[in-house]
Amino acid sequence: MQLTMATVTLHGGLDSKLAAMAGVGFSGVEIFATDLEPAGHDPATVGRMVADSGLAVTTFMPFREFEGLPEPQRSKAFDRAEQAFDIMQALETDLLLVCTNVSPDAQPGTARAVDDFRELGERAAARGMRIGIEPLAWGRHISDYRDGWDIIRQVDHPNVGIVLDTFHVLGLDLPVDAIRDIPGEKIFDIQITDMTPRLGRDLPTWSRHHRCLPGRGAYDLVPFVMAVVATGYAGVMSLKIFDDNAVNQPPQRIAADGLRSLKGLLAG
């Protein structure tokens, strides 16, 4: 697998994050939309920074509030998707991570979601790009990865697949065995994090502040990883943590520890 890291895992400027990742041996990086916000960090500039570091952008994220919207929000969502494709072209990446919708405006219905994701897949394919759907644990209508996979199966488009994140699976205490039923080629990305105990926190707060390096939390990640490996998946394996306790740690240390933890998980 290609071992990568999401930029939100490290603290500091984008240049120092990229240097830390490349310096310890990561081959790719997942770029967040927030990486484009600082002055001078337009998509083309970020793309050059990544290339100069020797890394490759594997994923652009997150694309939010998409499926199930009524008009005119639906048309505006597709307009936003085209803008995201423009950014991806500048970053030289082909995978857009789409989080399942949490908006109260999102309407239920599998057929509606299938239609939306199929059209998004067609638009992505026209640009040489792919759509990775990540079922969020607090998604309004799609929160279970098994429901997400059922929708993707019905979409039946080669450019639409699933993104599996340990938080959104293990955080809901979902069984991992069903991952083995997903064809490896339909898994577009896996994201790895451990978590401290929930302790009554709401899911978004728990996710955004208490994700930690594998082996430093309360969860056994090996069964998840082995279930993914059993599918034949050989794509991106990304470290994505949100750890408030890591803010004062050197990015090189976190990157090195993170790479070691990913290799350890693959070793079983």
Order of alpha helices (4+ residues) and beta strands (2+ residues): beta-alpha-beta-alpha-beta-alpha-beta-alpha-beta-alpha-beta-alpha-beta-beta-alpha-beta-alpha-beta-alpha
